Amino acid sequence: MTEERDCYMEKTFLPNRASFDAHPERFLLQYDDLPKSSRKYWKQRYSLFSKFDEGVYMNKELWYSVTPEMVAIFIAKFIQACDPSVNTVLDVFSGGGGNTIQMARYFNKVIGVDMNEEHIYCTEKNSEIYGVMDKIELHLAMWPSGINVELLSKFQNEVDFVFASPPWGGPGYTANDSFDLTQLEPIPLADLLRSFFQISPNVCLFLPRNSNLDQLSQVTRDLCGETARCRVLYVHSEGYLKGIYAIWGEKFMPTNQYDTSMSSLDYSVENSEYSSSTVLDHRNSHEAMNTVESIVGSEY
Ligand SMILES: C[S@@+](CC[C@H](N)C(=O)[O-])C[C@H]1O[C@@H](n2cnc3c(N)ncnc32)[C@H](O)[C@@H]1O
């Protein structure tokens, strides 16, 4: 094992680690431990983590905010198929590791950042269950204010792709017809994207399904130029539209390697996931092409 690999395995400093270690029961919640409003998520536990029964760690917030496993596998495969040269992915807002873990199965290294130490701890535990801890480096930090010059420079040197699933403001994010991306937490969409483009031109955001696409178009033009494009993938799972992936970076636009190599990818139709897509370009055209882009299946 190389020195570099050893270093990924070093545990992140967490001020309350000893207390977390002493009370695993607070992360191994059962149906009766969940707040009544979150009990509806219990039946989705294997969709969140197929290895749930092996002792997956989640706190109350993660029960409703983790990216479901198939949705996370989908984007990891998509990124790799579009650009096989991607080596290191930065997962900002890494939560309980839903995306971090699946990215680590497809890429050599994943750097996760989250401001919540319970979430970092859960990601560590969960990545051990999935056997990918040696590919993951975690940072307890607030984005963007907690990213110092040294860390930013490290990310700029190492990272090929920035992925982020920012908070959607809790389960009530669909209360309005359109999700206002200027109100995105922790900072408005334009500022968030600007912080990511400092690191890489290749970016993906996991956003609410009712996100305002006009705002996405406008921000794309403002930050990347009049002819820039943003690709939007509508991700369905178990019959529901779970959210959209908004993607920037030329290698990830249609007519790239992914679109031509799809048939050669090893997808299973069981537990099918699929996504239709639209490209937001200078004509501000939102008509979904409605092409089925992928089918992915359970791998465990
Ligand atoms: C939707 S969850 C991410 C879910 C994650 N992709 C997963 O699958 O587990 C959003 C995460 O963002 C974190 N967060 C919110 N504001 C943050 C900030 N300013 N800096 C860093 N992390 C933040 C929260 O602690 C939470 O874990």
The ligand as a Tripos MOL2 file, in Angstrom:
@<TRIPOS>MOLECULE
LIG
   27    29     1     0     0
SMALL
NO_CHARGES

@<TRIPOS>ATOM
      1 C1        -28.7870   16.8250    1.0170 C.3       1 LIG1
      2 S1        -27.5770   16.5160    2.2320 S.3       1 LIG1
      3 C2        -26.3470   15.6650    1.3080 C.3       1 LIG1
      4 C3        -26.6680   14.2080    1.0950 C.3       1 LIG1
      5 C4        -25.5170   13.3870    0.5930 C.3       1 LIG1
      6 N1        -25.3150   13.5430   -0.8380 N.3       1 LIG1
      7 C5        -25.7710   11.9290    0.9010 C.2       1 LIG1
      8 O1        -26.0730   11.1600   -0.0150 O.co2     1 LIG1
      9 O2        -25.7070   11.5480    2.0660 O.co2     1 LIG1
     10 C6        -26.8440   18.0910    2.4690 C.3       1 LIG1
     11 C7        -25.6350   18.1290    3.3930 C.3       1 LIG1
     12 O3        -25.0610   19.4310    3.3300 O.3       1 LIG1
     13 C8        -24.4840   19.7160    4.5800 C.3       1 LIG1
     14 N2        -24.2990   21.1810    4.6120 N.ar      1 LIG1
     15 C9        -25.2500   22.1350    4.6430 C.ar      1 LIG1
     16 N3        -24.7020   23.3610    4.5550 N.ar      1 LIG1
     17 C10       -23.3600   23.1660    4.4520 C.ar      1 LIG1
     18 C11       -22.2300   24.0520    4.3110 C.ar      1 LIG1
     19 N4        -22.3740   25.3680    4.2510 N.pl3     1 LIG1
     20 N5        -20.9970   23.5020    4.2200 N.ar      1 LIG1
     21 C12       -20.8200   22.1570    4.2860 C.ar      1 LIG1
     22 N6        -21.8470   21.2800    4.4160 N.ar      1 LIG1
     23 C13       -23.0920   21.7790    4.4950 C.ar      1 LIG1
     24 C14       -25.4360   19.1440    5.5930 C.3       1 LIG1
     25 O4        -24.7830   18.8690    6.8140 O.3       1 LIG1
     26 C15       -25.9050   17.8680    4.8680 C.3       1 LIG1
     27 O5        -25.1220   16.7700    5.2720 O.3       1 LIG1
@<TRIPOS>BOND
     1     1     2 1
     2     2     3 1
     3     2    10 1
     4     3     4 1
     5     4     5 1
     6     5     6 1
     7     5     7 1
     8     7     8 2
     9     7     9 1
    10    10    11 1
    11    11    12 1
    12    11    26 1
    13    12    13 1
    14    13    14 1
    15    13    24 1
    16    14    15 ar
    17    14    23 ar
    18    15    16 ar
    19    16    17 ar
    20    17    18 ar
    21    17    23 ar
    22    18    19 1
    23    18    20 ar
    24    20    21 ar
    25    21    22 ar
    26    22    23 ar
    27    24    25 1
    28    24    26 1
    29    26    27 1
@<TRIPOS>SUBSTRUCTURE
     1 LIG1         1 GROUP 0 **** ****
